[in-house]
Amino acid sequence: MLDQRSYPRPAKGTTTWQDWKFQRAVLVGLIDLHPVQLTVSELIREVAVDPEDFGTRDGIERAVLDLEGMGLLHRHDFLNREDSIVVPTRAALHVYALLEDDEPKVPEWAAGEPQLRR
């Protein structure tokens, strides 16, 4: 049971796997540029190799909607324009900081290594 994921990884080459790649690119791109606020169009130009490719644009737009639904992005729509501003949520920023490769600074009160299972 411990070696089973509650949310399994998709198999390579599937459409779900492609969606994960877009979601990762969007989330990491927004977090790397944070606190800069980007519109979806600016995000597409920033992340995509070929911003004019329909499949790429569509994948990034779907990733924004999916990440917003998961609570990892805020999307702000405006009445006077069709583009939205997207920013990562505090939860996304926190999890990204936790998963960085850099060793976190341990507070003085935390003596010794925590006993964690990998």
N, C-alpha and C positions, 0 to 999 in steps of 0.2 A: 504494500500500500504506500510506503514512503517513496518508492521509486516511480510511482505513477503521478503524473501531473493532473491537477484538477482542470487545467485548461491545456490540452495537448498541443504540441507544436505541429504546424501543418507540414506535410511532406513537400520537399523541394519540387518546384515546377508547377505546383497547383496554383489556382487563382488566390487561394487563401494565403499561400506563402508570398505571392507577389504583393498582396495587400499589406502583409506584415512588413515587407521591405519598404513600401511607401510610408507606412505609419512610422517606422523607425527613422527614416530620412527626415520626415516632417518634424517629428518630436525633437530629434537631436539638433536639427537645423534651427528650430525656434529657441531651444534652450541655449545653444551656443551664442545666439545673437541677443539673448535677453539682457537688458530690459528694452531693447529696441522692439517697437511694435510694427508688425508687417501686415499688409493686406494679403489676401490669398493670392492675388496676381503677383505681388512682389515675392511672396514665398515660392511660387512656381518658378519665377526667374532665378531665384537664389538656389533652389534645390535641384532643378531639372538640368540635365545635360542639353536637351533640346526642348526648350519651353514651348515651341510651336507644335510639338507632337501631341495629337489628341489623346492617345493612350496615357501619356505621362501626365498631362494636365488633369485628365479624368481621375487617374490614380491618386494624385495629390489632393484633389478636391474631395474624393471619397475618404481619404485618410484623415482629412480635417474633420469631416462629419463623424467618422468613427471615433476619433480621439476625443472629440467634444462629447459624444455620447458616453464614453468611458470616464468622463470627468478629468481628463488630462489636459484639455485645452478650453479656453474661453473664446467664443466667437462673438464679436460685436457687430451687429448689422446696423445699417443706417438707412433712413427713409429717403435721403436725397442722392444716394448712389448705390450701385448694385454690388460693389465689392465689400467684403467684411474684413475687420481687423482680427487677427488671431494672436493670442498670447498663451504661454503655458500656465497651468494652474500652480498654486503653491505646492500641491501634492506632487506634481510632476517634477518640479524643481528639486524638491526634497529627496525623492526617490533617485533621481539622477545623481545628486550629490552623494547619496549613500552607496551607489554602485560604481562610482569613479574608482580608478585604479590607485589613486593616491591614498596613502595611509592616513587615516584621520588622526588628529591630535587627541591624545587620551588625557582627560582631566586628571589632576593630581589625586583626587579622591578615588579614582578607579585603579586600584593596585592589581597588577597581574593581568593575565589574558582572560577574556571571557570564554567560557566553555560553550562553543557553538559547534553544531554539527554541520558539515558541508555536504 
